[in-house]
Each structure stands twice: as structure tokens, then as C-alpha cells.
Amino acid sequence: FLFCCNGAPFRSGARVLEYRPEQQKRNIIAGLPKFVQDVIHLSPRTLDLLEIATYVFCADRSAPRGRNDSVEYHSWSRIMNFRIRVREPEFWNSSEVKRTLISAIKFMSGDSGVNFTFLPGHSTPPTSLFDSEEFRIDDVDLPRAISLFSGGIDSLAGAISLLQNQKQALLISHESQTGTMRTQRALFEALRDHFPGKVSHYKFQAHLRGERAPEETQRTRSLLYCSIAYALSEACIFDEFYVYENGITIINLYRREDLANARASRTTHPRTMFLMGELFGLMRGRKFTIHLPFMLLTKREVIDQIRTGPLPSLLSSAVSCTRAFHAEGTTHCGTCFQCIDRRISAFAAGASDLDHAGLYGHDIATEELEDPEARTVAIDYVRQAASFQKWGSARFEEEYASEVASLADSMSSLGDAQLIAQIWGVMKRHGANVGAGIRAMRDRFDDPFSPLPEHSFLGIV
């Protein structure tokens, strides 16, 4: 695939991507919050970054991969080529910057090739990328922290953790779907009411205009999220921000051989965040850190934090589903990996009354899993958790050697033995949590006088 962006000269076979409102061929919506006068200036380099991230994300969604049953890596990955006009072509064409940017995108997307040609001649007014909303970053006595805020359980727990630790939370959200926008705004308003004057919400839009995206995996969404967080960090003169995601999700060890490489999401993987931090360090000219405070926690442990915290009722309002657009009348499809992990973890944490069946379009506990793909996801999930319960650390290290090795750069302060011990500890607890969750589901639903459907989740187990 070839994409020409920001008015780059057209090449045969290319698709033009354009967000600028004054352009007739505008086919992307890109809107970022307008900062007040004292923080409104962003450097040309950072404006370039925001545009690059927007174009990469929208190109990712417009370039279809192979079918779900295309199990071979080469049939599901792509070669993505970009021609983009920028403000600072010398910086973006430097070998170290381009190599770091490409490495980050290739790792998070799983694509076999990513190439950039950065061209000169682009300029815009300083705030043309921003919409009309204004948010004030007030001077307060509390230290401030920037955190990504998707509206899921983990980002909600992270925001509450920051606020409970006497920090002002500056929350970053990507707006792409109406349901997600409602969720993020409702959770923000609840946090604002409970922690008055301590939380601010910065929202941005980035999506294709006038067409349905043929590719829904959104592997490069974290490039967009992290870029706007970096822009806000520049305005606040910070050299860090926070990404709250549990270790099972961010490490995302493959559950089948055909879920390796591009098929396994690496959007918040520690190596992705390490490479993004390296890129931001090159932009800033000094060390930049992306913190992953929940990396050694399981989903059950994150749910426990909300359940025992000041706002347990918000658990049911957080949305974790990766296929929410398939859920009619509910906030979760009920059958994707994230839904299954959340539902079982909620049972394990004793929070099933908060995370109730009414949130899910499909109740895995009592209804048939008719979709073969959904059955496969459920079986793989339980099989992996059972393996973690049966194995020792040596078997784990042997099975996932290459996956653990990909964590080495991002956790360089740990020796190999300590790194393996920490990751293995998270996976071992996850296996125990899944077992506890299934037992709790059985206690609730497995009635010997009223057998469950054969192909329900408990029937499969």
C-alpha cells in the first residue's frame, strides 16, 4: 500500500490521505484540543508527529489485512509506504529517527514493512490542527500526571490511583465512536465530581471520513494516543506520561502459533512503549519515560482496586470490549478475548454483581457459543491459563523464550532471571485467577438439575 499525505506529489496506485479542512479531498477527521494561550504553542516537530501519527492510524484502518482464517503470517501482514510533507524533513529523515519510528510501528502493527519518504514544503498555522474546545491547565499545588484514558477498566483504575495519590490527572482520550465517547465523558464527569479541581480531560478525534474502515484491529492506535500525550507533555514541560494496562493484556503472550507476530496485539506492549519513549527522547533531546504501573498486575487485581476503592459503581460503566460495534443494545459483545477475560476476572474478584450479565450482548455463562471463532477464543484462553497453573518457570521460559526476550530492552534494569521471575509470577497468578473465576461461575450457574448448553462456556470447560 502507498499513501500520499499532506499534499505530497501523487504516485500511481497511491491513496491520498488528507485532514486539512480547506482541502476539497479531505477524507480524514483530525481534531485535537485547543490549548489556552499559555500552553498553545507546540513546536513544528511535534505538529509533524501529530500529523504522522494521524495518517499512520488512518492508513492502518483503510488497508485490509488477510481474512481471520489466513493463518500464515505473510498473508496477514502488509507493506505500508508513506509519502508525507512535513515541516522538519531533516529531522524526520535522519537515520536514527526514521529507524526508531519504523521499528515502533512495525512492532505494534506486525506489518512486514513500513517505509517513509518525508518531503519538505509543509506548513500550517500553529493551531490549525486543533478544534474549538478550550481546556484550562490551571496552576495547582498538586503534582500533575498525564495518563491515557480509553474508558476501560485499567485506565479508569489508573486515573483513580493517581487521584488518590494526591496528583492532578490530565487524561488523554481518542474519540472515534459515539459509544466510546459517551463512556469516556461519563467516567470523566464522575471522576471530576468526586475529585473536584483535580482532573482534566483532553479529547481528540482521528478517523476516516465518509467510509467504514475495512480494518478494525487498530494496531497503531497507541501511536496516536502516545503522540497526543507527548504533545501535552511538551506543553506542560514534562518528560513522562502514564499508560495503565494490566500485564496479561500488554504482554499478550500468544495462545496459539497462528496468533504470533501480526495476529497478537502489541499496542501497549512494553517494547512498543520503550520504542515510543526512544522516539520522544530523540524529539526532546533528553530521556523520555512512559510508565507502565500495572504491568505486573492481572485483570483481577485491577478490578480489585476499583471494587475496594472510592468509586466501585463505575466498574459497570467502563468499557473493555474490542468489538463494541458488534454489541447491539449493550456495551460489550461478550465473546472477544477482552470480554471473556473481564467477565471471568470479575467473578474471581467477587465483583460479578457490579460487572453483571446485562452489560454483555452474549452471556458466556449460560448461552451457547455458536460462533466458531468465539469458541476458539474461549478454549485458547482457558487452555493457556491451565498451562500456567501446571507448568513451572523453566517450562514457561522455554515456551515463551522469544516473547520474554522482547521485554528485555524495556525492563533493562532487571537481570534475565529476575525478569523471567516477574513475568512468570504475573502469568502464574493469572492462571490461578482464571481457575477461581470459573469455579465462582460454576457455583452460580452449574445446576445439576438444569444442565447448561453443551457449547456454553462452562459446557466447553
C-alpha positions in Angstrom: 0.0 0.0 0.0 1.2 3.5 -0.8 -0.3 6.7 0.8 0.4 10.3 -0.2 -0.3 12.7 2.7 -0.3 16.5 3.3 -0.2 17.2 -0.4 2.8 15.0 -1.2 3.1 14.5 -5.0 0.8 11.8 -6.2 2.2 8.5 -7.4 0.4 5.9 -9.5 -1.5 3.4 -7.4 -1.4 5.6 -4.2 -4.2 6.6 -2.0 -4.4 10.3 -1.0 -5.0 10.9 2.7 -5.9 14.5 3.7 -7.2 16.0 7.0 -6.9 19.8 6.3 -10.4 21.4 6.3 -9.5 23.7 3.4 -8.8 20.8 1.1 -11.6 19.5 -1.2 -10.3 15.9 -1.0 -10.4 15.8 2.8 -11.1 12.2 3.8 -9.9 12.2 7.4 -11.2 13.8 10.5 -8.4 15.0 12.8 -9.2 17.3 15.7 -7.1 17.9 18.9 -8.0 20.1 21.9 -7.1 23.8 21.7 -4.8 24.8 24.5 -5.2 28.1 26.3 -2.8 30.9 25.5 0.0 30.0 27.9 0.3 26.4 26.5 -1.0 26.8 23.0 2.4 26.7 21.2 3.6 23.4 20.0 6.9 23.0 18.1 6.8 22.3 14.4 8.4 18.9 15.2 5.6 18.0 17.5 2.9 19.1 15.0 4.7 16.9 12.4 4.5 14.0 14.9 0.7 14.5 15.4 0.1 14.5 11.7 2.3 11.5 11.0 0.5 9.6 13.8 -2.9 10.5 12.4 -2.0 9.5 8.9 -0.5 6.2 10.0 -3.5 5.3 12.1 -6.0 6.1 9.3 -3.9 4.3 6.8 -3.8 1.3 9.1 -7.6 1.2 9.2 -8.0 1.7 5.5 -5.6 -1.1 4.4 -7.3 -4.5 4.8 -5.3 -7.5 6.1 -5.9 -11.1 5.2 -9.0 -13.0 6.4 -9.3 -14.2 10.0 -8.7 -17.7 8.8 -5.5 -16.7 7.0 -3.1 -18.3 9.5 0.1 -17.7 7.7 2.0 -14.5 8.8 2.7 -13.3 5.3 -1.0 -13.4 4.3 -2.0 -11.2 7.2 0.8 -8.6 7.4 1.3 -5.7 4.9 3.9 -3.4 3.5 2.9 0.2 4.2 4.6 3.1 2.3 4.1 6.7 3.2 5.0 9.9 1.3 4.3 12.8 3.8 5.1 16.5 3.5 6.5 17.8 6.9 7.8 21.0 8.5 11.2 19.5 9.6 12.2 17.0 6.9 15.9 17.0 8.0 14.9 15.7 11.5 12.4 13.1 10.2 14.8 11.8 7.5 17.7 11.3 9.9 18.6 7.7 10.0 18.2 7.3 13.8 14.8 9.0 14.0 13.4 7.1 10.9 14.7 3.8 12.2 13.2 4.3 15.6 9.8 5.4 14.2 9.7 2.5 11.8 10.7 -0.1 14.4 7.9 1.1 16.7 5.3 1.0 14.0 6.4 -2.4 12.7 6.4 -3.9 16.2 3.0 -2.6 17.2 1.3 -3.3 13.8 3.0 -6.6 13.0 3.5 -5.5 9.4 6.4 -6.9 7.4 7.4 -3.5 6.0 6.9 0.2 6.9 8.6 2.9 4.8 8.5 6.7 4.9 9.5 9.4 2.4 9.4 12.8 4.2 9.2 15.7 1.9 9.7 19.5 2.5 7.3 22.3 1.9 4.6 21.8 4.5 3.4 24.5 6.9 0.2 25.3 8.7 -0.9 28.0 11.2 0.1 27.0 14.7 -3.3 25.8 15.8 -5.0 24.6 12.6 -4.9 21.0 13.9 -6.9 21.9 16.9 -10.7 22.1 17.4 -12.6 24.9 19.1 -12.8 23.3 22.6 -10.7 25.0 25.3 -9.4 23.4 28.4 -7.5 25.3 31.1 -4.4 23.8 32.7 -4.7 25.6 36.0 -1.8 26.1 38.4 -2.5 23.9 41.4 -0.5 22.8 44.4 -0.7 19.1 43.4 1.8 17.5 41.1 0.3 16.7 37.7 0.4 13.5 35.7 -0.6 12.8 32.1 -2.4 9.4 31.6 -4.0 7.7 28.6 -7.8 7.3 29.2 -9.6 4.9 26.9 -12.6 4.4 29.2 -11.7 0.8 30.0 -11.3 -0.8 33.4 -7.5 -0.4 33.5 -7.3 3.3 32.5 -10.2 4.1 35.0 -8.3 2.3 37.8 -5.1 4.2 36.8 -6.9 7.6 37.0 -8.4 6.8 40.4 -4.9 5.7 41.6 -3.3 8.9 40.5 -6.1 11.0 42.1 -6.0 9.0 45.4 -2.2 9.6 45.5 -2.8 13.3 45.5 -2.0 14.0 41.9 -3.9 16.1 39.4 -4.7 13.8 36.5 -4.6 15.1 32.9 -6.5 12.4 31.0 -6.0 11.8 27.2 -8.8 10.2 25.1 -9.1 9.3 21.5 -12.6 9.8 20.1 -13.7 7.6 17.2 -17.0 6.1 18.1 -20.1 7.7 19.7 -20.4 4.9 22.3 -16.8 5.2 23.3 -17.1 9.0 23.5 -20.1 8.7 25.8 -18.3 6.3 28.1 -15.1 8.4 28.4 -17.1 11.6 29.1 -19.4 9.9 31.6 -16.4 8.4 33.5 -14.6 11.8 33.5 -17.6 13.6 34.8 -17.9 11.1 37.7 -14.2 11.5 38.5 -14.5 15.3 38.3 -17.5 15.3 40.7 -15.7 13.0 43.2 -12.3 14.7 42.9 -13.2 18.4 42.2 -10.5 20.5 40.6 -8.1 17.6 40.3 -8.9 16.1 36.9 -8.9 17.5 33.3 -9.9 15.7 30.1 -8.2 16.3 26.7 -10.0 14.7 23.8 -9.1 14.3 20.2 -10.7 12.9 17.1 -8.9 10.9 14.4 -10.8 8.6 12.0 -11.7 8.1 8.4 -14.3 10.4 6.9 -17.3 9.2 4.9 -16.4 5.5 4.9 -16.4 2.4 7.1 -12.9 1.2 8.0 -12.2 -2.2 6.4 -9.6 -3.0 9.1 -10.8 -3.0 12.7 -7.8 -4.2 14.6 -6.5 -0.7 15.2 -2.9 -1.9 15.9 -1.4 1.6 15.5 -3.9 3.3 17.8 -1.2 3.6 20.6 1.0 5.7 18.2 -1.8 8.2 18.1 -2.6 8.1 21.8 1.1 8.4 22.8 1.7 11.2 20.3 -1.1 13.4 21.8 0.2 12.6 25.3 3.6 13.7 24.2 2.2 16.9 22.8 0.6 17.7 26.1 3.8 16.8 27.9 5.6 19.4 25.8 3.0 22.0 26.7 3.4 21.1 30.4 7.2 20.7 30.2 7.0 17.0 31.3 9.4 14.2 30.3 6.9 11.4 31.1 3.4 10.1 31.0 1.5 7.0 32.2 -0.2 4.1 30.4 -2.3 1.9 32.7 -2.9 -1.6 31.3 -2.7 -4.9 33.1 0.2 -7.3 32.4 -1.8 -10.0 30.7 -3.1 -7.6 28.1 0.1 -5.6 27.4 2.4 -8.6 27.2 -0.3 -10.6 25.4 1.5 -13.9 25.1 0.2 -15.8 22.1 -2.3 -18.5 22.8 -1.8 -20.4 19.5 1.0 -20.4 17.0 -1.0 -18.5 14.4 -1.5 -15.7 17.0 2.1 -14.8 16.9 3.5 -11.8 15.0 0.8 -9.6 13.5 -2.1 -11.6 14.9 -1.3 -10.7 18.5 -2.0 -7.2 19.5 1.1 -5.2 20.8 -0.5 -1.8 21.1 0.6 -1.3 24.7 3.4 -3.9 24.8 6.4 -2.8 26.9 8.6 -2.9 23.8 6.2 -0.7 21.9 6.2 1.8 24.8 10.0 1.6 25.0 10.4 2.4 21.3 7.9 5.2 21.6 9.9 6.6 24.5 13.1 6.4 22.5 11.4 8.4 19.7 10.2 11.0 22.1 13.6 11.2 23.6 15.1 11.9 20.2 12.5 14.6 19.7 13.1 16.2 23.1 16.8 15.8 23.1 16.8 14.1 26.5 15.4 11.0 28.2 11.7 10.5 28.0 9.8 7.8 30.0 6.5 6.1 29.5 5.4 4.5 32.8 3.5 1.1 32.9 2.4 0.9 36.5 0.0 -2.0 36.1 2.4 -4.2 34.0 2.8 -6.7 36.9 -0.9 -6.9 37.7 -3.6 -9.2 36.4 -7.1 -8.1 35.4 -8.5 -9.5 38.6 -6.1 -7.4 40.6 -7.0 -4.2 38.7 -10.7 -5.0 39.2 -10.0 -5.4 42.9 -8.6 -1.9 43.0 -11.8 -0.4 41.7 -14.1 -2.7 43.8 -12.3 -1.7 47.0 -11.8 1.9 46.0 -13.9 5.1 46.4 -16.0 4.6 43.2 -16.8 0.8 42.8 -20.1 1.6 40.9 -18.0 2.9 38.0 -16.9 -0.6 37.2 -20.0 -1.3 35.2 -19.6 1.9 33.2 -16.1 1.2 32.0 -15.9 -0.5 28.5 -13.3 -3.0 27.7 -14.7 -4.7 24.6 -12.6 -4.6 21.4 -15.7 -5.3 19.2 -18.2 -2.9 20.9 -19.6 -2.0 17.5 -20.9 -5.6 17.3 -22.8 -5.2 20.6 -26.4 -4.1 19.9 -28.1 -2.5 23.0 -25.2 -3.4 25.3 -21.6 -2.1 25.8 -19.8 -5.4 25.3 -20.0 -8.2 22.7 -19.3 -10.8 25.4 -17.2 -13.1 23.2 -13.9 -11.3 22.4 -10.8 -12.0 24.4 -11.2 -8.8 26.4 -14.8 -9.6 27.3 -14.0 -13.1 28.4 -11.0 -12.0 30.5 -13.1 -9.3 32.1 -16.1 -11.5 32.9 -14.0 -14.3 34.5 -11.8 -11.9 36.3 -14.8 -10.1 37.8 -16.1 -13.4 39.1 -12.7 -14.2 40.5 -12.6 -10.8 42.3 -16.1 -11.2 43.7 -17.4 -8.3 41.5 -19.8 -10.1 39.3 -22.7 -8.2 40.7 -21.0 -5.0 39.5 -19.9 -6.4 36.2 -23.2 -8.1 35.5 -24.6 -10.0 32.6 -26.7 -7.1 31.4 -23.5 -5.4 30.1 -22.9 -8.2 27.6 -24.6 -8.9 24.3 -23.8 -12.6 24.8 -23.7 -14.2 28.2 -20.9 -16.8 28.0 -22.0 -18.4 31.3 -25.5 -19.5 30.2 -25.7 -19.2 26.4 -24.4 -21.2 23.5 -21.2 -20.0 21.9 -22.4 -20.6 18.4 -19.7 -18.7 16.6 -16.7 -21.0 16.0 -14.3 -18.1 16.4 -15.8 -17.2 19.8 -15.4 -20.9 20.9 -11.8 -20.9 19.8 -11.1 -17.7 21.7 -12.7 -19.2 24.9 -10.8 -22.5 24.5 -7.5 -20.8 23.9 -8.0 -18.5 26.9 -8.7 -21.4 29.3 -6.1 -23.7 27.9 -3.4 -21.1 28.4 -4.5 -20.3 31.9 -4.5 -24.0 32.7 -1.0 -24.4 31.3 0.3 -21.6 33.6 -1.2 -23.5 36.6 0.5 -26.8 35.5 3.9 -25.5 34.4 7.0 -24.5 36.3 9.1 -21.4 35.5 11.5 -23.5 33.4 8.7 -24.7 31.1 7.3 -21.2 30.8 10.8 -19.8 29.9 11.2 -22.5 27.2 7.7 -22.0 25.7 7.9 -18.2 25.5 11.6 -17.5 25.2 11.3 -15.1 22.3 8.3 -13.3 23.8 10.2 -12.7 27.1 13.3 -11.6 25.1 11.2 -8.8 23.5 10.8 -7.4 27.0 14.5 -7.1 27.7 15.0 -3.6 26.4 12.0 -2.1 28.3 13.0 -3.8 31.5 16.7 -3.5 31.2 17.1 -2.7 35.0 16.3 -6.3 35.7 18.6 -9.3 35.1 17.4 -12.2 32.9 16.5 -14.3 35.9 14.6 -11.5 37.7 12.8 -10.6 34.5 11.6 -14.1 33.9 10.6 -14.4 37.6 8.5 -11.3 37.5 6.7 -12.1 34.2 6.2 -15.7 35.3 4.7 -14.5 38.6 2.1 -12.5 36.8 1.2 -15.4 34.5 1.0 -17.9 37.3 -1.4 -15.6 39.3 -3.4 -15.1 36.1 -3.8 -18.9 35.8 -5.0 -19.1 39.4 -7.4 -16.2 38.9 -9.0 -17.8 35.8 -9.4 -21.0 37.8 -11.0 -19.1 40.7 -13.3 -17.2 38.3 -14.5 -20.5 36.6 -15.2 -22.0 40.0 -17.2 -19.0 41.0 -19.2 -19.2 37.7 -19.9 -22.9 38.4 -21.1 -22.1 41.9 -23.5 -19.6 40.4 -24.7 -21.3 37.2 -23.9 -25.1 37.2 -27.1 -26.6 38.4 -27.1 -30.4 38.2 -30.9 -30.4 37.8 -30.8 -27.9 34.9 -27.8 -28.7 32.7 -26.1 -25.9 30.8 -25.9 -25.9 27.0 -23.1 -28.1 25.7 -21.5 -25.2 23.8 -21.8 -22.6 26.6 -18.5 -21.5 28.1 -19.0 -23.8 31.2 -20.1 -26.6 29.0 -16.9 -26.3 27.0 -14.8 -26.1 30.1 
